[in-house]
Amino acid sequence: MKQDPSFDFTNQREPLLLLNMQRYVALEASDKQCIHAFFKAIQVPKKTNVLEQGKRCRTFYFVEQGSLRAFHTNAKGKEATIMFAVQDWWITDMPAFMDQQPALISLETLEDCLLFAIDSEKLELLLQELPKLEKYFRILFQRAYVREQLRVLDAISNPVEERYLHFLQKYPQIVEKVSQKQIASYLGVTPEFLSAVKNNSTS
């Protein structure tokens, strides 16, 4: 990972980070400069862990370019994909980030990424400087909670065929970037079972 000092909010197209925030709150030019001061842009190569399970989670990431996956590895070394994050999404291990505890998951880049990163202390300072962002992050967390609840309901209520179709609808831009094994682990089935499901759906 390396910081990208050339990425300046003032001399390039408006970052997706600011566009994302402006869906919910109005930002003045001075607000944007303040946000720029608290975030750092980092370039991360494909197949890099920006967070490792068991290590302290310090950082909240916004995906400006690229995509990542979050996965948990059990005591036997088996991976379970928890979620994916694509361009214009946020990702971290939220419980570990909020409590500054060892991470329960790892975060891996699926392709070369440009991420905006902020640590927990700077996030608190940013919210003190720009209280209007409290509304933005409240909406962000509410929507994430709703999304995860719907995912759980989908997992316990629908057959794998429907869950796979929902996956395609939710992550159309990364289907070709992940392995069938990773998709299967996200859906909670074996790769062989997923392959049979895909064959049945196309037959």
C-alpha positions in Angstrom: 0.0 0.0 0.0 1.2 3.5 -0.7 -0.2 6.9 0.0 -1.2 8.9 -3.1 -0.2 12.5 -2.4 -1.0 13.5 -5.9 -4.7 13.0 -5.4 -5.9 16.5 -4.5 -9.6 17.3 -4.1 -9.0 20.7 -5.5 -7.4 19.9 -8.9 -9.2 16.7 -10.1 -12.7 15.7 -10.8 -14.8 15.6 -7.7 -14.1 12.3 -5.9 -16.8 9.8 -5.5 -16.3 10.2 -1.7 -17.6 13.7 -1.9 -20.4 12.8 -4.3 -21.5 10.1 -2.0 -21.6 12.4 1.0 -23.5 15.0 -1.0 -26.4 12.6 -1.6 -27.4 13.3 2.0 -25.8 16.5 3.1 -24.8 19.8 1.4 -21.1 20.6 1.3 -19.5 24.0 0.9 -16.1 24.4 -0.6 -14.6 24.8 2.9 -16.3 21.6 4.0 -14.7 19.7 1.1 -11.3 21.1 2.1 -11.8 20.0 5.7 -12.8 16.5 4.6 -9.7 16.3 2.4 -7.5 17.2 5.4 -8.8 14.2 7.3 -8.7 11.5 4.7 -5.7 10.0 2.9 -5.7 8.5 -0.5 -3.9 5.1 -0.8 -3.2 3.0 -3.8 -3.4 -0.7 -3.1 -2.4 -3.5 -5.5 -4.6 -6.5 -6.2 -4.6 -9.4 -3.8 -3.5 -7.2 -0.8 -4.9 -7.5 2.7 -5.6 -4.0 4.0 -6.9 -5.6 7.2 -5.9 -9.0 8.7 -8.0 -11.0 11.0 -6.8 -10.9 14.6 -5.1 -7.5 14.2 -6.4 -4.2 15.6 -8.9 -2.6 13.2 -8.0 1.1 13.0 -9.3 2.2 9.6 -12.6 2.9 7.7 -12.2 2.7 3.9 -14.1 4.3 1.1 -13.7 2.6 -2.3 -12.9 5.3 -4.9 -11.8 2.7 -7.4 -11.7 -1.1 -7.4 -13.3 -3.7 -5.2 -12.6 -5.8 -2.1 -13.9 -8.7 -0.2 -14.3 -9.3 3.5 -13.7 -12.9 4.7 -13.4 -14.9 8.0 -11.0 -17.8 8.4 -12.0 -20.4 10.9 -9.7 -22.6 13.1 -9.4 -25.2 10.3 -8.3 -22.6 7.8 -11.6 -22.5 5.9 -12.6 -19.1 4.5 -16.1 -17.7 4.5 -16.7 -14.6 2.4 -18.8 -12.1 4.4 -19.3 -9.3 2.0 -17.9 -7.5 -1.0 -17.3 -3.8 -1.4 -17.3 -2.2 -4.9 -16.7 1.3 -6.1 -18.6 4.0 -4.2 -19.0 1.7 -1.1 -17.5 1.8 2.4 -15.9 -1.2 4.2 -14.3 -2.1 7.5 -14.8 -4.5 10.3 -17.3 -2.3 12.0 -17.5 -3.9 15.4 -13.7 -4.0 15.7 -13.4 -0.5 14.3 -15.9 1.0 16.7 -14.4 -0.8 19.8 -10.7 -0.8 18.6 -10.6 -4.5 19.0 -8.8 -7.3 17.0 -10.6 -7.8 13.7 -12.9 -10.8 13.1 -12.4 -10.6 9.4 -9.8 -9.8 6.7 -10.2 -7.4 3.9 -8.6 -8.2 0.6 -8.4 -6.2 -2.6 -9.9 -8.0 -5.7 -8.1 -5.6 -8.1 -5.9 -2.6 -7.9 -7.7 -0.1 -5.7 -7.7 3.6 -4.8 -9.1 3.9 -1.3 -9.8 6.9 0.9 -8.9 5.9 4.5 -9.7 7.5 7.8 -8.8 6.2 11.3 -11.2 6.3 14.2 -9.6 9.2 16.0 -9.6 11.4 12.8 -13.2 10.4 12.2 -14.2 11.7 15.6 -12.3 14.9 15.0 -13.9 15.3 11.6 -17.4 14.9 13.1 -16.5 17.6 15.6 -15.3 19.9 12.8 -18.3 19.2 10.6 -21.3 18.2 12.7 -23.4 17.9 9.5 -21.6 14.7 8.7 -23.2 13.1 11.8 -26.4 12.9 9.6 -24.4 11.4 6.7 -22.8 8.6 8.8 -26.1 7.9 10.6 -27.8 7.3 7.3 -24.8 5.2 6.2 -25.0 3.0 9.2 -28.8 2.7 9.0 -28.7 1.6 5.4 -25.9 -0.9 6.2 -28.0 -2.4 9.0 -31.1 -2.7 6.8 -28.9 -4.3 4.0 -27.5 -6.9 6.4 -30.9 -7.7 7.9 -32.3 -8.3 4.4 -29.4 -10.5 3.6 -30.0 -12.7 6.6 -33.7 -12.9 5.7 -32.7 -13.8 2.2 -30.4 -16.6 3.5 -33.0 -18.2 5.7 -36.0 -17.7 3.4 -34.9 -18.3 -0.2 -33.4 -21.2 -2.1 -29.9 -20.9 -3.4 -31.1 -20.2 -6.9 -32.8 -17.0 -5.8 -29.9 -16.0 -3.5 -27.5 -16.4 -6.5 -29.7 -14.2 -8.6 -29.8 -11.6 -5.9 -26.0 -11.7 -5.7 -25.8 -11.1 -9.5 -28.2 -8.1 -9.1 -26.3 -6.7 -6.1 -22.7 -7.1 -7.4 -22.9 -7.2 -11.2 -19.6 -5.4 -11.6 -17.5 -8.0 -9.7 -19.0 -11.3 -10.8 -16.1 -11.7 -13.3 -13.5 -10.6 -10.7 -14.1 -13.3 -8.0 -13.8 -17.0 -8.0 -16.8 -19.4 -7.9 -15.3 -20.6 -4.6 -15.6 -17.1 -3.1 -19.2 -16.6 -4.4 -20.1 -20.0 -3.0 -18.7 -19.2 0.4 -20.7 -15.9 0.4 -23.8 -17.9 -0.3 -23.0 -20.5 2.2 -22.8 -23.5 -0.2 -20.0 -25.6 -1.7 -18.6 -24.6 -5.1 -19.9 -27.9 -6.5 -23.4 -27.1 -5.3 -23.2 -23.6 -6.8 -22.0 -25.1 -10.1 -25.0 -27.4 -10.2 -27.3 -24.4 -9.5 -25.8 -22.4 -12.3 -26.1 -25.3 -14.7 -29.8 -25.8 -13.8 -30.5 -22.1 -14.3 -29.1 -22.1 -17.8 -30.5 -25.5 -18.9 
